């Protein structure tokens, strides 16, 4: 019976594994998180303070004769 062939990681893959994919994944994750925070803050700053407050509309309607 033949002995099984044992090769190292680099020999079996026919190349090295520099882990660049991990760096790309980490950078894209950080960029996506930063973009989501910017959109959240920009949207919060651009909406009026009484956008969801129905009591402010009711008070202004009562003040008119």
Secondary structure, DSSP 8 states (H G I E B T S, - for coil): --------HHHHHTS----HHHHHHHHHHHHHHHHHHHHHHHHHHHS-TTSS-HHHHHHHHHH--
